[in-house]
Amino acid sequence: MYSLTLWGKSLEGGSLNESAQATAAMQADQALQTTHDSGWSVIKTTVWQHIGQPFALLLLQLLSILLMARLLGNLFNRMGQPTVIGEIMAGILLGPSVLGYLWPDLFNGLFPGDSLNNIYYLSQVGLVLFMFVIGMELNVSSLKSKLQETFIISQSGILLPFVLGMLLAVFLYKDFAASQTLYLPFALFIGISLSITAFPVLARIIQEKDLTRTHLGTMSLGSAAIGDVTAWCLLAAVIAISKTGSMMDSLFTLLLTMLYVLLMLFVVKPFLKRIGEHYRTLEVVNRSTVAFIFLMLLASAFVTESLGIHALFGAFLAGVVMPPMTNFRRIIVDKVEDVSVSLLLPLFFVFTGLRTEIGLLNTPDLWLTCGLVILVAIVGKFGGTAIPARLLGESTRNSLSMGVLMNTRGLMELIVLNIGYEMGILPPTLFVMLVIMALVTTFMATPTLTLIERFFPTRNKAEELRTRHQLGIFKSLVAVGNPVNGKVLLNVAKSVLDGSKNSLAVTILHVTEGTDVNLFSGDDFIEEGFKGVRHEAENLGIPIQTEYKVTDNVSHEIVHTTNDGQYDFLLVGGGVTMSTPKDRA
């Protein structure tokens, strides 16, 4: 542009004097600068106008939420804490408690009030998908062996904190809720909020602590699973009572809900089982079947929402009635879980964070009340679980560990709290206290379990080593990445002791890299992955044990397992990863 201007001026052919030429040149430079400035202004204005559009703003919100959730989730995971704690903290940091307090203009620009409905509805879709997965991961058949014990422990673990919660409501009602709700709905919601256990968080902790195949892990998962069913049925009743205002008026809603549950269990479930039989051995499920599953899920959620319970109850029920075939459930869970957990659930955490204004707790008395809520929640759940477990013959270590594990509330607690908040039963100040309680009880689980393990060791390692040497037992750990590799290494282990007087005890170890493996992927490998190794062991006449672990650090886990088990010999397949390609997918 500037060159064209000079060229044009040269065509003036001296018609202007030197003074006029200088003036014209100055004006041209000013015009060029003005054009340059106005161009940037137009660009900036255009960009900001487009960012302000609803869809562009939603994309920016998604980007911010997912980035913060992933960063903090990984940070807390490295600290040995469940990822969900970091994701909840991401919601609080992006909410009015931190971002809104430190940079109010940025907060209001990123989360304007009229844009929050988009986040809310997307988060609700995520919760529907998540509850569907939770229902599918509920393995009822695995509970039969210890059904009586797990039932007693789970119900007492709900009853005691529920009663304590209703007693606590007497103390809280006048100061926090008398002006906006009746006592009965308020007391019921306080009771149910103190009774919840987060089954998915508990399952992750058990998996990371390598307790999945232990007696403690089985009992804890079973109790949490039964408790989940009871809690959601109880929540359905609480919602019905809260919406109608009385027990009698809610009976009709509860009756319709029970009829729907019976329909799903005795009509829909047998029908779906026939579909599952077709996919018992197949590796993929066609799109028509997947579409049908999603239609059934949405229909179930719609029915329970229409009955006045909640869409999440219908989604959970839809997961429960899915075909029991592990392969079929694994395929469906793999399709749904990544979208719900990685993309949509962080929106729920942030939306909860937007409601959590920690600044509302602005007096010492309010913080003391918050401490009281946390104390009652911990004592109720811990006592309601640990004492019955001990009376049923569990060891002190297992009883204490179950009490700690059942105290993990996490995401499930936030779901209940948000339902109470949306119904106008839980006021903002109490909502903040209960969110803090959910964080504290979830955060304390892992370090408390570590303390229990330290003070109540399961065995005397020195005595165990001495006894093993006296009996002439040679312990060998074989770390395998796939069944073929396992067969070869098993033969190597046998050849090491050929001609020796020692007897061989072999443990086959497979480690999956990453901590985001769902329960069905683990069950699938335990059932199928070790088949070839077991068959080879039978041919060689070697008794073996199998171990399956999930970790972020494969080599560290192998070394830890070797040292903890005091193995005499370690075999690792050279050049072969300890996690199969399928596990990495």
Residue pairs with C-beta under 8 A, 6 or more apart in sequence:
1 32
1 35
2 28
2 32
5 28
5 32
9 21
9 24
9 25
9 28
12 21
16 24
50 56
51 57
51 60
54 115
54 118
57 112
57 115
58 115
58 118
58 119
60 110
61 110
61 111
61 115
61 118
61 119
62 343
62 347
64 94
64 110
65 90
65 94
65 119
65 346
65 347
65 350
66 342
66 343
66 346
68 90
68 93
68 94
68 350
69 86
69 87
69 90
69 91
69 346
69 349
69 350
71 86
71 90
72 86
72 87
72 89
72 90
72 93
73 83
73 84
73 86
73 87
73 90
74 83
74 86
75 86
76 82
76 83
76 85
76 86
76 89
77 83
77 86
77 515
77 552
80 208
80 446
80 447
81 443
81 446
82 201
82 204
82 205
82 408
82 410
82 442
82 445
82 446
83 204
83 515
84 198
84 200
84 201
84 204
84 410
84 411
84 442
85 410
85 439
85 442
85 443
87 345
87 346
87 349
88 349
88 352
88 353
88 410
88 411
88 414
88 435
88 438
88 439
89 439
90 346
90 349
90 350
90 353
91 346
91 349
91 350
91 351
91 352
91 353
91 354
91 356
92 98
92 353
92 356
92 358
92 435
93 99
93 353
94 110
94 111
94 350
94 353
94 354
95 350
95 353
95 354
95 355
95 356
95 357
96 107
96 354
96 357
96 359
97 353
97 356
97 357
97 358
97 359
99 106
99 107
99 110
100 107
100 108
101 359
111 119
111 354
116 351
116 354
119 347
119 350
119 351
120 351
122 344
122 347
123 344
123 345
123 347
123 348
123 350
123 351
124 311
124 348
125 344
126 340
126 343
126 344
126 345
126 347
126 348
127 312
127 315
127 344
127 345
127 348
127 415
128 297
128 298
128 301
128 311
128 312
128 315
129 297
129 315
129 336
129 339
129 340
129 344
130 340
130 341
130 344
130 345
130 411
131 312
131 313
131 315
131 316
131 319
132 297
132 315
132 316
132 318
132 319
132 336
133 319
133 333
133 336
133 337
133 340
133 341
133 518
134 199
134 200
134 228
134 316
134 319
135 315
135 316
135 317
135 318
135 319
135 320
135 321
135 322
136 319
136 320
136 322
136 329
136 332
136 333
136 520
137 199
137 200
137 203
137 319
137 329
137 333
137 518
137 519
137 520
138 199
138 225
138 228
138 229
138 319
138 320
139 225
139 519
139 523
140 225
140 320
140 324
141 324
142 218
142 221
142 222
143 150
143 222
143 225
143 226
146 218
146 219
146 222
147 222
149 219
149 392
150 219
150 222
150 223
150 225
150 226
151 226
152 388
152 392
153 219
153 223
153 385
153 388
153 389
153 392
153 402
154 222
154 223
154 224
154 225
154 226
154 227
154 230
155 226
155 227
155 230
156 384
156 385
156 387
156 388
157 195
157 197
157 223
157 227
157 381
157 384
157 385
157 388
157 406
158 195
158 227
158 230
158 231
158 234
158 384
159 384
160 380
160 381
160 383
160 384
161 191
161 194
161 195
161 376
161 377
161 380
161 381
161 384
162 191
162 192
162 194
162 195
162 234
162 380
163 191
163 380
164 194
164 376
164 379
164 380
165 187
165 190
165 191
165 192
165 193
165 194
165 195
165 376
165 377
165 380
166 187
166 188
166 190
166 191
168 190
168 194
168 372
168 373
168 376
169 183
169 186
169 187
169 190
169 191
170 187
171 372
172 186
172 190
172 369
172 373
172 430
173 183
173 186
173 187
176 427
176 429
176 430
177 186
177 425
177 426
177 427
177 430
180 424
180 427
181 424
181 425
182 245
184 241
184 242
184 245
184 246
185 238
185 241
185 242
185 245
185 423
185 425
186 425
186 426
188 238
188 241
188 242
189 238
189 242
189 416
189 420
189 425
189 426
192 231
192 234
192 235
192 238
192 416
193 413
193 416
193 417
193 420
193 426
193 434
194 376
194 377
194 380
194 381
195 231
195 234
195 380
195 381
196 231
196 409
196 412
196 413
196 416
197 224
197 227
197 228
197 231
197 381
197 406
197 407
197 408
197 409
197 412
198 408
198 409
198 410
198 411
198 412
198 413
198 442
199 221
199 224
199 225
199 227
199 228
199 412
200 410
200 411
200 412
201 408
201 409
201 410
201 411
201 412
201 442
202 220
202 221
202 224
202 405
202 406
202 408
203 221
203 224
203 519
204 515
205 405
205 408
205 445
205 446
205 449
206 212
206 217
206 220
206 221
206 405
207 515
207 517
207 522
207 550
208 446
208 515
208 550
208 551
209 446
209 449
210 549
211 217
211 220
212 221
212 522
212 548
213 526
213 547
213 548
215 398
216 398
216 401
216 402
219 389
219 394
219 398
219 402
220 401
220 402
220 405
220 406
223 385
223 402
223 406
224 405
224 406
227 406
228 412
229 320
231 412
232 312
232 313
232 316
235 310
235 313
235 416
235 419
236 254
236 257
236 304
236 309
236 310
236 313
237 250
237 254
239 308
239 309
239 310
239 419
239 423
240 250
240 253
240 254
240 257
240 308
240 309
241 247
241 250
242 423
242 425
243 250
243 253
243 308
243 423
244 250
244 253
253 307
253 308
253 309
256 307
257 304
257 307
257 309
257 313
260 303
260 304
260 307
260 317
261 317
264 300
264 317
264 318
264 320
264 321
265 321
268 296
268 321
269 321
272 296
272 321
272 322
272 323
273 323
273 324
275 289
275 323
275 328
276 322
276 323
276 324
276 325
276 328
277 323
277 325
279 285
279 289
279 323
279 325
279 327
279 328
279 331
280 325
280 327
280 328
281 327
282 327
283 331
284 331
285 328
285 331
285 332
285 335
290 332
290 335
293 322
293 332
296 318
297 315
297 318
297 319
300 314
300 315
300 317
300 318
301 311
301 312
301 314
301 315
301 318
302 311
302 314
303 314
304 310
304 311
304 312
304 313
304 314
304 317
305 311
305 314
310 419
312 415
322 328
322 329
322 332
323 329
326 520
326 523
326 524
326 527
327 524
329 520
330 518
330 520
330 521
330 523
330 524
333 518
333 520
334 518
334 521
337 518
345 411
348 414
348 418
349 414
351 418
352 414
352 417
352 418
352 435
355 418
355 421
355 428
355 431
356 431
356 432
356 435
357 428
357 432
358 432
358 436
360 366
360 428
360 429
360 432
361 367
361 370
361 429
361 432
361 433
366 429
366 433
369 433
370 432
370 433
370 436
370 437
373 433
373 434
373 437
374 436
374 437
374 440
374 441
377 407
377 409
377 437
377 441
378 407
378 441
378 444
381 403
381 406
381 407
381 441
382 403
382 404
382 406
382 407
383 403
384 406
385 399
385 402
385 403
385 406
385 407
386 399
386 400
386 402
386 403
387 399
389 398
389 399
389 402
389 403
390 396
390 399
394 402
395 456
396 456
397 452
397 453
397 456
397 458
400 452
400 456
401 449
401 452
404 444
404 445
404 448
404 449
404 452
405 445
405 449
407 441
407 444
407 445
408 441
408 442
408 445
409 437
409 438
409 441
409 442
410 438
410 442
413 434
413 437
413 438
414 435
414 438
417 426
417 431
417 434
417 435
417 438
420 426
420 431
421 428
421 431
426 434
461 566
464 566
465 566
468 475
468 566
471 503
472 501
472 502
472 503
473 502
473 503
473 505
474 497
474 500
474 502
474 503
474 504
474 505
474 568
474 569
475 505
475 507
475 565
475 566
475 567
475 568
475 569
476 493
476 496
476 504
476 505
476 506
476 507
476 567
476 568
476 569
476 570
476 571
477 506
477 507
477 509
477 558
477 561
477 562
477 565
477 567
477 569
477 570
477 571
478 486
478 489
478 490
478 493
478 506
478 507
478 508
478 509
478 571
479 509
479 510
479 511
479 558
479 570
479 571
479 572
479 573
479 578
480 486
480 489
480 508
480 509
480 510
480 533
480 573
480 578
481 510
481 573
481 576
481 577
481 578
481 579
481 580
482 529
482 576
482 580
483 529
483 530
483 531
483 532
483 533
484 532
485 573
485 576
486 508
486 530
486 532
486 533
486 536
487 532
487 533
487 536
488 573
489 571
489 573
490 506
490 508
490 533
490 536
490 537
490 540
490 542
490 544
491 536
491 540
492 571
493 504
493 506
493 542
493 569
493 571
494 504
494 540
494 542
496 569
497 504
504 542
505 543
505 545
506 537
506 542
506 543
506 544
506 545
507 544
507 545
507 546
507 547
507 565
507 567
508 530
508 533
508 544
508 545
508 546
508 547
509 546
509 547
509 548
509 549
509 558
509 561
510 525
510 529
510 530
510 546
510 547
510 548
510 549
510 578
510 579
510 580
511 548
511 549
511 550
511 551
511 554
511 557
511 558
511 578
511 579
512 521
512 522
512 525
512 548
512 549
512 550
512 551
512 579
512 580
512 583
513 551
513 552
513 554
513 577
513 578
513 579
513 583
513 584
514 550
514 552
514 579
514 583
514 584
515 550
515 551
515 552
517 550
517 583
521 583
522 548
522 550
525 548
525 580
525 583
526 546
526 548
529 548
529 580
530 546
533 544
533 546
534 544
534 546
537 543
537 544
547 561
549 557
549 561
551 557
554 577
554 578
554 579
558 570
558 572
558 578
562 570
572 578
